[in-house]
Amino acid sequence: MESLGSETSLAGMEASMKEDLSMEIDLPFKQSLATAEDWRKALNKVVPAVVVLRTTACRAFDTESAGASYATGFVVDKSRGIILTNRHVVKPGPVVAEAMFVNREEIPVFPIYRDPVHDFGFFRYDPSAIQFLSYDEIPLAPEAACVGLEIRVVGNDSGEKVSILAGTLARLDRDAPHYKKDGYNDFNTFYMQAASGTKGGSSGSPVIDWQGRAVALNAGSKTSSASAFFLPLERVVRALGFFQSGRESIGNTWEAVTIPRGTLQATFIHKGFDETRRLGLGSETEQLVRLASPPGETGMLVVDSVVPGGPAHKHLEPGDVLIRLNGEVSTQFLKIETLLDDNVNNKIELQIERGGKPLTVDLKVQDLHSVTPDYFLEVSGAIIHPLSYQQARNFRFQCGLVYVAEQGYMLFRAGVPRHAIIKKFAGEDIAKLDDFIFVLSKLSRGTRVPLEYISHTDRHRRKSVLVTVDRQEWYAPPHIYTRNDSTGLWTVKPMLPLDTSLVSRVNFTEQAIANNRVSSCSAEVTPVEHAHQCVGQAPLNGVVSMESSCEQIDDGPHSVDESDAGTKKRRVQDDSTDGVLSPECALHESREVRLEETGPETETVQRDFQVAGAAAATNASVAERVIEPTLVMMEVHVPSSCMLDGVHSQHFFGTGLIIFHSKTMGLIVVDKNTAAVSVSDVMLSFAAYPIEIPGEVVFLHPVHNFALVAYDPSALGPGASVVRAAELLPEPALRRGDSVCLVGLSRSLQATSRKSFVTNPSAALNIGSADCPRYRATNMEVIELDTDFGSTFSGVLTDDIGRVQAIWGSFSTQLKYLCNSSEDHQIVRGIPIYTICQTLDKIISGAKEHARLINGVKRPMPLIKLLEVELYPTLLSKARSFGLSDSWIQALVKKDPIRHQVLRVKGCLAGSKAENLLEQGDMVLAINKEPVTCFRDIEDACQELDRCSDSDGKLKITIFRQGREIDLLVGTDVRDGNGTTRVINWCGCIVQEPHSLAPMPKPKFTTKNVLMVQFIFRWCHGSPVHRYGLYALQWIVEINGKPTPDLDAFVAVTKEIEHGEFVRVRTVHLNGRPRVLTLKQDLHYWPTWELSFDPETAMWRRTTIKTV
């Protein structure tokens, strides 16, 4: 907020000359006669009245983002409990704050006023809450400010408890500092300047003289120098007077006060007489102004900008020189402000000169509070409210338009940026927020509708996107927040009753067809590209770095527009899955079933696409022509409110392959760097037919890098006859030197292919652990080719006639650097098709293992039996050096004459049955007396246990450990393909049980099931865990001394904690470091809720556990 890096670039040489000249013609220097003893007495009186303010902006709103910060304030009315600080500290939106006095007494404070324009605001507190400190209020003396006055800035500078900085007032007529192009800026006022060198945290500090009076309010500083900027106190004194007019604070009760503020929606700047003459000011007028103005006046007020649609629009223009207001010469901001504030809703007369021509205009003064929003709509994590005067002035838009302060999930997924102005929604014009709410209330969950918006960066062009209304319950229903200055809170009410259409379910088959009609006929839908954004990525040490500018603001996740070019995955957000369809029982044995019901329309479509395909494929290979109808481009969106299992991104895309297609179900296989978690929304675009329909992640293999996505073939309409499943060829396995054809899809859904040769058909994959535990492929052998096709292209490997032998999939990894930093990266390798075939065969055979609802029908999904041990291969020559006998080496070479390797234990998954039996470094020689040389041997042994009805689920493993052969009976673990199905959001952090996809250690002194806290930075900014530092990569061991071994225990403990109570949390970091911290629970803005997968409806359900 306080960073003024752009200040120097705005000035230039001419402005520098002006500042130098201004130094010479400022008010005369007044010698300070204060002694050191005088300053000591003044500071002893002032310091007890200065407080450290710790504020948490719970939601992004207007010019401010959500986040936690600290600043300074000081008591200006002890009896009423009023603290003065900056407007950017009080925040225009919801805020929770505490004030700490010098004796470490901490009390809650509540906002009662924030000025719409100037950088000051007030908090209130209960004076009776201060029991152990004797202090006095600091009097305000704006009239005492003068050039040369020796001052002290007392406050929380750079996070210090009390910091006292000395300086001398150098200017009283500095232009208001410019902070941001798209954020808060003060205007229509002078600022004071001194070289006091204030830094982050000193916002709101009193600027005092030797008598202990506040002569100004510290507001900002220039980062490139020691200059600090102070706000004059004249308007502060006026505002404080309204609060002191007979109103007393009694405990937590407070009567809201309206402070009259007027505006013309025009910005004035002070220019010297030399500049006004160049603007056309006549010499007679200049002489008149000089005679009527106070001695030492050096310039006049000139119109700098006018907000469209405001009172001054089409009446005042930039460059107009102000002569008189209501017949009185006005050259100072204070006189204008006083006149406007005293004439709200009345007309005033302005006499101006425009290019030397005198003009008189009558303008009606508008109520400034009427163009300052005090409510907002929260829907799918987005914050939408009327455009404020502050932002209207920044962006040159009319006040009151529908403004996106934060995109959330629904809008961010569609590509609507922050600061966008919504102009049209679902075909309806949107002029105000009530219009948007009315249209939204008529939409059902899962509906896709067009939205048009404009942005200040491209204001002359409307952009159109498709918005999908959340179908799953990723977020709470839409709510409207309204500011209440009596309580200092924002009251919350539902946008609609819970039984309205927005929360109703829809038949997604009909919806998908309707959506495609909308997509085809809507006007010019421009696809919006999103850069690679690390929204869900945790910092290396689990601690968010605090960015400090004068207020030490921890900047929010809204600055998520950083790009990571060259990465395949993009983050955005989406909301569409699958609905309840008419049940059909039979699962056809064939992986591809011809649709029997073909009408004239279907035959026409099929014939047209065959002709078109033949024409387009004249230069295509046989494999490309065969594979193209089986390829799908997938976009997977993960809601930021529930980024589980350490998923590192919110938006992924990649190429999938149709492996099963019937009348009732379609299945697509894709790598898990595209479909990473089941908590996601999937959209499918088919290469064979121009349609986009939703999909649903139904299976995530616990070990191998592939996932299965289901879709409803009936949603394809006539395209169902064109789309087909690929022919899979698991045997024979690829060998070195084999020729393969790599076929994939471009972003324009064009099939591309290239011949290549296999250089290594069994390369052992070795991917290191990421900073944040997440899925990484282990115990896998992949296929390497002789050509590098880049890290973003995915597809399939086929033989010459188009039979699929492998998936060319993406693997997530991290590049780590010497400076303890890392960067998400990816590699692409071939994934053999045999494991995919085994999984598909179990689904088709209808084995009664684990049922899942797909398209309204319960389908059998396989349970995977695993030896939860991470292995890596070691050359037999190295194994001989470790003491492995010649007989075993010969047996292993005889079993596999190509690999010449033995598998060694790298580690066991926490909580697995092998954890206490196998040790790091053990060599796995045989299972059930059969030599083992590769990962597939172990998988085959585990699968054999499924075929034995009398099996106890244990493997007889022969290992080599420290020179001895040992036979062990090791149990296997059974995993489904659902992934994590339950998550708790408590105080703004996501709590889940450790997922089996990421091997991780556990604290040895805790119980088996310890919780891992994953703090999602984007949506938990401004939450209690952000405020008190409960960051990511930690296990929660105890809460208030009660163990939390599982989610049920965690919920039971947190339900006992009331709103506003402090909680003691014991944690253990991933690096093993224990910690105890406290935080205050805030159920008003951050209720505790649970998101869980309901297998009966195949829907994710959100349940509120505790709120106020």
Disulfide bonds with the S-S distance in Angstrom:
none
